[in-house]
Amino acid sequence: PDLSGYEKFGLGNVKYNISRIHVTAVEFPSASISLIPGTGIKLVIGNASLTIDMNWNIRTWMFKDSGRGTVYISKVFVTAIFSTPLDNTGHTSISLTSCRTTSGDIDIKLNGKS
């Protein structure tokens, strides 16, 4: 979905809109799944990265600008634990028990008219 809103910045408000958000690349160079006896499944993703392209525009009382942007998020680490109990009918269900995510670097490049 598009993101839009207002932020108080310096002497006035900044109105922003981010649209046409597309994930263009995802890399999982290190991923593993293991069983945890009596609990469920552990998923570990290490050093992942994500690239997102978007359109953006901002408007203040002094100026307005718009363009394209790219966000590159790297050094992403995820550890998730899923429980796998049996439901009433004897089928295995799955639910997220815990999740921890960290990201190391975020690089934002905005190309605009100004």
N, CA and C atoms as an extended XYZ file, in Angstrom:
342
Properties=species:S:1:pos:R:3:atomname:S:1:resname:S:1:resid:I:1 pbc="F F F"
N         0.825       -1.208        0.000 N   PRO     1
C         0.000        0.000        0.000 CA  PRO     1
C         0.861        1.261        0.000 C   PRO     1
N         0.293        2.335       -0.494 N   ASP     2
C         0.978        3.627       -0.486 CA  ASP     2
C         1.087        4.152        0.941 C   ASP     2
N         2.097        4.974        1.173 N   LEU     3
C         2.297        5.617        2.472 CA  LEU     3
C         2.196        7.116        2.267 C   LEU     3
N         1.439        7.789        3.124 N   SER     4
C         1.350        9.242        3.039 CA  SER     4
C         1.073        9.810        4.418 C   SER     4
N         1.411       11.090        4.565 N   GLY     5
C         1.163       11.727        5.846 CA  GLY     5
C         1.857       13.065        5.952 C   GLY     5
N         1.887       13.586        7.174 N   TYR     6
C         2.519       14.856        7.500 CA  TYR     6
C         3.530       14.636        8.613 C   TYR     6
N         4.605       15.352        8.552 N   GLU     7
C         5.593       15.354        9.629 CA  GLU     7
C         5.971       16.786        9.940 C   GLU     7
N         6.131       17.093       11.215 N   LYS     8
C         6.604       18.403       11.641 CA  LYS     8
C         8.118       18.429       11.485 C   LYS     8
N         8.611       19.408       10.733 N   PHE     9
C        10.036       19.460       10.440 CA  PHE     9
C        10.463       20.917       10.376 C   PHE     9
N        11.346       21.306       11.283 N   GLY    10
C        11.844       22.687       11.262 CA  GLY    10
C        10.729       23.697       11.480 C   GLY    10
N        10.546       24.560       10.505 N   LEU    11
C         9.576       25.650       10.636 CA  LEU    11
C         8.192       25.317       10.107 C   LEU    11
N         7.979       24.117        9.621 N   GLY    12
C         6.659       23.808        9.078 CA  GLY    12
C         6.421       22.327        8.936 C   GLY    12
N         5.315       22.023        8.280 N   ASN    13
C         4.942       20.634        8.041 CA  ASN    13
C         5.471       20.173        6.692 C   ASN    13
N         5.798       18.910        6.627 N   VAL    14
C         6.195       18.284        5.380 CA  VAL    14
C         5.136       17.246        5.050 C   VAL    14
N         4.504       17.411        3.889 N   LYS    15
C         3.536       16.424        3.425 CA  LYS    15
C         4.287       15.477        2.495 C   LYS    15
N         4.118       14.176        2.700 N   TYR    16
C         4.829       13.203        1.878 CA  TYR    16
C         3.883       12.135        1.362 C   TYR    16
N         4.282       11.539        0.251 N   ASN    17
C         3.551       10.418       -0.319 CA  ASN    17
C         4.572        9.475       -0.950 C   ASN    17
N         4.487        8.214       -0.608 N   ILE    18
C         5.331        7.182       -1.201 CA  ILE    18
C         4.383        6.187       -1.860 C   ILE    18
N         4.564        5.991       -3.171 N   SER    19
C         3.625        5.148       -3.913 CA  SER    19
C         4.369        4.190       -4.838 C   SER    19
N         3.620        3.278       -5.414 N   ARG    20
C         4.165        2.272       -6.340 CA  ARG    20
C         5.367        1.555       -5.726 C   ARG    20
N         5.185        1.095       -4.498 N   ILE    21
C         6.241        0.402       -3.765 CA  ILE    21
C         6.343       -1.030       -4.294 C   ILE    21
N         7.548       -1.390       -4.760 N   HIS    22
C         7.775       -2.729       -5.309 CA  HIS    22
C         9.054       -3.317       -4.730 C   HIS    22
N         8.957       -4.525       -4.230 N   VAL    23
C        10.149       -5.263       -3.812 CA  VAL    23
C        10.755       -5.841       -5.091 C   VAL    23
N        11.976       -5.423       -5.410 N   THR    24
C        12.596       -5.843       -6.673 CA  THR    24
C        13.650       -6.927       -6.496 C   THR    24
N        14.136       -7.122       -5.286 N   ALA    25
C        15.130       -8.173       -5.049 CA  ALA    25
C        15.115       -8.589       -3.590 C   ALA    25
N        15.255       -9.889       -3.357 N   VAL    26
C        15.385      -10.453       -2.014 CA  VAL    26
C        16.467      -11.522       -2.084 C   VAL    26
N        17.406      -11.478       -1.175 N   GLU    27
C        18.469      -12.482       -1.143 CA  GLU    27
C        18.564      -13.087        0.250 C   GLU    27
N        18.638      -14.417        0.286 N   PHE    28
C        18.827      -15.181        1.520 CA  PHE    28
C        20.092      -16.020        1.376 C   PHE    28
N        21.267      -15.429        1.536 N   PRO    29
C        22.496      -16.204        1.347 CA  PRO    29
C        22.715      -17.276        2.407 C   PRO    29
N        22.098      -17.120        3.556 N   SER    30
C        22.260      -18.101        4.620 CA  SER    30
C        20.908      -18.315        5.290 C   SER    30
N        20.333      -19.494        5.075 N   ALA    31
C        19.042      -19.816        5.691 CA  ALA    31
C        19.056      -21.275        6.119 C   ALA    31
N        18.465      -21.541        7.277 N   SER    32
C        18.395      -22.927        7.749 CA  SER    32
C        17.090      -23.149        8.499 C   SER    32
N        16.630      -24.375        8.436 N   ILE    33
C        15.437      -24.807        9.169 CA  ILE    33
C        15.837      -26.034        9.975 C   ILE    33
N        15.465      -26.024       11.256 N   SER    34
C        15.760      -27.184       12.098 CA  SER    34
C        14.549      -27.515       12.955 C   SER    34
N        14.463      -28.763       13.338 N   LEU    35
C        13.383      -29.215       14.219 CA  LEU    35
C        13.796      -29.052       15.668 C   LEU    35
N        12.863      -28.594       16.486 N   ILE    36
C        13.078      -28.480       17.924 CA  ILE    36
C        12.167      -29.520       18.574 C   ILE    36
N        12.725      -30.596       19.096 N   PRO    37
C        11.899      -31.676       19.660 CA  PRO    37
C        10.912      -31.160       20.711 C   PRO    37
N         9.664      -31.550       20.557 N   GLY    38
C         8.625      -31.178       21.503 CA  GLY    38
C         8.127      -29.755       21.357 C   GLY    38
N         8.687      -28.982       20.448 N   THR    39
C         8.294      -27.582       20.285 CA  THR    39
C         7.808      -27.290       18.880 C   THR    39
N         8.680      -27.510       17.886 N   GLY    40
C         8.288      -27.196       16.525 CA  GLY    40
C         9.470      -26.991       15.611 C   GLY    40
N         9.487      -25.858       14.933 N   ILE    41
C        10.464      -25.582       13.888 CA  ILE    41
C        11.156      -24.252       14.167 C   ILE    41
N        12.466      -24.232       13.912 N   LYS    42
C        13.241      -23.003       14.051 CA  LYS    42
C        13.752      -22.615       12.665 C   LYS    42
N        13.480      -21.370       12.273 N   LEU    43
C        13.948      -20.822       11.007 CA  LEU    43
C        14.961      -19.731       11.309 C   LEU    43
N        16.140      -19.833       10.703 N   VAL    44
C        17.178      -18.816       10.886 CA  VAL    44
C        17.601      -18.316        9.507 C   VAL    44
N        17.517      -17.009        9.313 N   ILE    45
C        17.962      -16.380        8.079 CA  ILE    45
C        19.054      -15.392        8.450 C   ILE    45
N        20.216      -15.518        7.799 N   GLY    46
C        21.339      -14.651        8.128 CA  GLY    46
C        21.822      -13.860        6.932 C   GLY    46
N        22.168      -12.618        7.180 N   ASN    47
C        22.772      -11.736        6.181 CA  ASN    47
C        21.909      -11.571        4.932 C   ASN    47
N        20.616      -11.484        5.116 N   ALA    48
C        19.695      -11.292        3.992 CA  ALA    48
C        19.701       -9.833        3.551 C   ALA    48
N        19.177       -9.602        2.347 N   SER    49
C        19.057       -8.230        1.857 CA  SER    49
C        17.777       -8.082        1.064 C   SER    49
N        17.352       -6.834        0.907 N   LEU    50
C        16.078       -6.514        0.280 CA  LEU    50
C        16.226       -5.195       -0.461 C   LEU    50
N        15.740       -5.128       -1.697 N   THR    51
C        15.746       -3.887       -2.465 CA  THR    51
C        14.312       -3.509       -2.802 C   THR    51
N        13.971       -2.247       -2.551 N   ILE    52
C        12.620       -1.737       -2.781 CA  ILE    52
C        12.711       -0.496       -3.665 C   ILE    52
N        11.920       -0.453       -4.739 N   ASP    53
C        11.807        0.740       -5.584 CA  ASP    53
C        10.472        1.403       -5.321 C   ASP    53
N        10.426        2.734       -5.510 N   MET    54
C         9.197        3.465       -5.196 CA  MET    54
C         9.188        4.821       -5.891 C   MET    54
N         8.011        5.421       -5.953 N   ASN    55
C         7.859        6.825       -6.317 CA  ASN    55
C         7.686        7.604       -5.022 C   ASN    55
N         8.128        8.851       -5.002 N   TRP    56
C         7.968        9.672       -3.807 CA  TRP    56
C         7.676       11.111       -4.204 C   TRP    56
N         7.004       11.809       -3.331 N   ASN    57
C         6.876       13.262       -3.485 CA  ASN    57
C         6.708       13.888       -2.112 C   ASN    57
N         7.255       15.098       -1.982 N   ILE    58
C         7.123       15.869       -0.750 CA  ILE    58
C         6.709       17.284       -1.110 C   ILE    58
N         6.051       17.914       -0.139 N   ARG    59
C         5.603       19.291       -0.323 CA  ARG    59
C         5.713       20.020        1.009 C   ARG    59
N         6.324       21.183        0.972 N   THR    60
C         6.394       22.051        2.140 CA  THR    60
C         5.877       23.419        1.722 C   THR    60
N         5.859       24.351        2.635 N   TRP    61
C         5.416       25.700        2.286 CA  TRP    61
C         6.434       26.386        1.368 C   TRP    61
N         7.688       25.898        1.337 N   MET    62
C         8.728       26.513        0.517 CA  MET    62
C         8.922       25.852       -0.850 C   MET    62
N         8.776       24.542       -0.919 N   PHE    63
C         9.051       23.852       -2.185 CA  PHE    63
C         8.312       22.528       -2.244 C   PHE    63
N         8.336       21.960       -3.438 N   LYS    64
C         7.828       20.608       -3.628 CA  LYS    64
C         8.771       19.885       -4.573 C   LYS    64
N         8.846       18.564       -4.416 N   ASP    65
C         9.715       17.770       -5.260 CA  ASP    65
C         9.147       16.358       -5.337 C   ASP    65
N         9.534       15.632       -6.371 N   SER    66
C         9.094       14.253       -6.543 CA  SER    66
C        10.120       13.508       -7.374 C   SER    66
N        10.014       12.194       -7.376 N   GLY    67
C        10.942       11.386       -8.152 CA  GLY    67
C        10.814        9.917       -7.829 C   GLY    67
N        11.871        9.197       -8.155 N   ARG    68
C        11.955        7.773       -7.878 CA  ARG    68
C        12.950        7.547       -6.751 C   ARG    68
N        12.786        6.460       -6.036 N   GLY    69
C        13.705        6.151       -4.957 CA  GLY    69
C        13.962        4.658       -4.871 C   GLY    69
N        15.101        4.329       -4.280 N   THR    70
C        15.462        2.939       -4.033 CA  THR    70
C        15.928        2.821       -2.588 C   THR    70
N        15.421        1.818       -1.897 N   VAL    71
C        15.844        1.519       -0.531 CA  VAL    71
C        16.501        0.143       -0.553 C   VAL    71
N        17.726        0.080       -0.043 N   TYR    72
C        18.452       -1.179        0.045 CA  TYR    72
C        18.692       -1.474        1.522 C   TYR    72
N        18.145       -2.588        1.999 N   ILE    73
C        18.293       -2.994        3.397 CA  ILE    73
C        19.171       -4.241        3.401 C   ILE    73
N        20.266       -4.192        4.175 N   SER    74
C        21.183       -5.333        4.193 CA  SER    74
C        21.517       -5.733        5.623 C   SER    74
N        22.220       -6.845        5.721 N   LYS    75
C        22.589       -7.410        7.018 CA  LYS    75
C        21.352       -7.682        7.875 C   LYS    75
N        20.337       -8.267        7.249 N   VAL    76
C        19.093       -8.601        7.936 CA  VAL    76
C        19.219      -10.015        8.510 C   VAL    76
N        18.904      -10.149        9.792 N   PHE    77
C        18.958      -11.435       10.480 CA  PHE    77
C        17.592      -11.711       11.099 C   PHE    77
N        17.069      -12.911       10.873 N   VAL    78
C        15.749      -13.293       11.377 CA  VAL    78
C        15.870      -14.646       12.061 C   VAL    78
N        15.306      -14.746       13.248 N   THR    79
C        15.148      -16.036       13.923 CA  THR    79
C        13.685      -16.164       14.306 C   THR    79
N        13.044      -17.213       13.825 N   ALA    80
C        11.621      -17.430       14.105 CA  ALA    80
C        11.413      -18.841       14.613 C   ALA    80
N        10.556      -18.969       15.616 N   ILE    81
C        10.188      -20.267       16.177 CA  ILE    81
C         8.707      -20.486       15.892 C   ILE    81
N         8.397      -21.622       15.283 N   PHE    82
C         7.014      -21.987       14.989 CA  PHE    82
C         6.646      -23.212       15.817 C   PHE    82
N         5.490      -23.153       16.478 N   SER    83
C         5.007      -24.349       17.166 CA  SER    83
C         4.152      -25.142       16.181 C   SER    83
N         4.134      -26.454       16.369 N   THR    84
C         3.413      -27.326       15.442 CA  THR    84
C         2.534      -28.324       16.203 C   THR    84
N         1.555      -27.816       16.953 N   PRO    85
C         0.687      -28.739       17.691 CA  PRO    85
C        -0.342      -29.408       16.769 C   PRO    85
N        -0.947      -30.467       17.265 N   LEU    86
C        -2.042      -31.114       16.551 CA  LEU    86
C        -3.343      -30.406       16.899 C   LEU    86
N        -4.211      -30.206       15.903 N   ASP    87
C        -5.507      -29.594       16.179 CA  ASP    87
C        -6.502      -30.669       16.611 C   ASP    87
N        -7.779      -30.304       16.776 N   ASN    88
C        -8.810      -31.227       17.273 CA  ASN    88
C        -9.010      -32.445       16.369 C   ASN    88
N        -8.712      -32.288       15.088 N   THR    89
C        -8.927      -33.386       14.146 CA  THR    89
C        -7.675      -34.243       13.954 C   THR    89
N        -6.590      -33.908       14.658 N   GLY    90
C        -5.363      -34.676       14.541 CA  GLY    90
C        -4.411      -34.161       13.475 C   GLY    90
N        -4.786      -33.080       12.810 N   HIS    91
C        -3.910      -32.480       11.813 CA  HIS    91
C        -2.938      -31.510       12.479 C   HIS    91
N        -1.761      -31.408       11.906 N   THR    92
C        -0.760      -30.480       12.432 CA  THR    92
C        -1.124      -29.060       12.026 C   THR    92
N        -1.076      -28.165       12.977 N   SER    93
C        -1.247      -26.739       12.679 CA  SER    93
C         0.093      -26.059       12.935 C   SER    93
N         0.225      -24.835       12.481 N   ILE    94
C         1.479      -24.109       12.680 CA  ILE    94
C         1.160      -22.692       13.119 C   ILE    94
N         1.905      -22.225       14.120 N   SER    95
C         1.723      -20.840       14.568 CA  SER    95
C         3.078      -20.275       14.986 C   SER    95
N         3.235      -18.986       14.775 N   LEU    96
C         4.471      -18.301       15.120 CA  LEU    96
C         4.518      -18.097       16.627 C   LEU    96
N         5.552      -18.628       17.272 N   THR    97
C         5.714      -18.499       18.719 CA  THR    97
C         6.564      -17.291       19.074 C   THR    97
N         7.656      -17.099       18.331 N   SER    98
C         8.516      -15.945       18.577 CA  SER    98
C         9.244      -15.578       17.292 C   SER    98
N         9.618      -14.303       17.205 N   CYS    99
C        10.338      -13.831       16.038 CA  CYS    99
C        11.230      -12.669       16.455 C   CYS    99
N        12.473      -12.705       16.009 N   ARG   100
C        13.423      -11.626       16.283 CA  ARG   100
C        14.077      -11.252       14.965 C   ARG   100
N        14.061       -9.959       14.651 N   THR   101
C        14.638       -9.470       13.404 CA  THR   101
C        15.507       -8.261       13.687 C   THR   101
N        16.680       -8.231       13.063 N   THR   102
C        17.542       -7.057       13.136 CA  THR   102
C        18.036       -6.742       11.729 C   THR   102
N        18.281       -5.465       11.488 N   SER   103
C        18.873       -5.069       10.205 CA  SER   103
C        20.067       -4.186       10.492 C   SER   103
N        21.103       -4.352        9.685 N   GLY   104
C        22.342       -3.628        9.922 CA  GLY   104
C        22.431       -2.314        9.192 C   GLY   104
N        22.182       -2.316        7.881 N   ASP   105
C        22.363       -1.117        7.073 CA  ASP   105
C        21.122       -0.835        6.244 C   ASP   105
N        20.803        0.456        6.117 N   ILE   106
C        19.739        0.899        5.229 CA  ILE   106
C        20.290        2.027        4.388 C   ILE   106
N        20.252        1.853        3.072 N   ASP   107
C        20.746        2.846        2.127 CA  ASP   107
C        19.557        3.363        1.320 C   ASP   107
N        19.306        4.669        1.371 N   ILE   108
C        18.170        5.271        0.668 CA  ILE   108
C        18.705        6.225       -0.380 C   ILE   108
N        18.294        6.031       -1.637 N   LYS   109
C        18.684        6.918       -2.716 CA  LYS   109
C        17.419        7.517       -3.333 C   LYS   109
N        17.336        8.845       -3.311 N   LEU   110
C        16.200        9.555       -3.881 CA  LEU   110
C        16.665       10.344       -5.091 C   LEU   110
N        16.015       10.147       -6.215 N   ASN   111
C        16.294       10.904       -7.415 CA  ASN   111
C        15.086       11.792       -7.673 C   ASN   111
N        15.309       13.094       -7.748 N   GLY   112
C        14.215       14.020       -7.962 CA  GLY   112
C        14.604       15.157       -8.870 C   GLY   112
N        13.696       16.084       -9.008 N   LYS   113
C        13.924       17.217       -9.892 CA  LYS   113
C        14.895       18.224       -9.289 C   LYS   113
N        14.890       18.337       -7.977 N   SER   114
C        15.796       19.297       -7.317 CA  SER   114
C        17.116       18.638       -7.137 C   SER   114
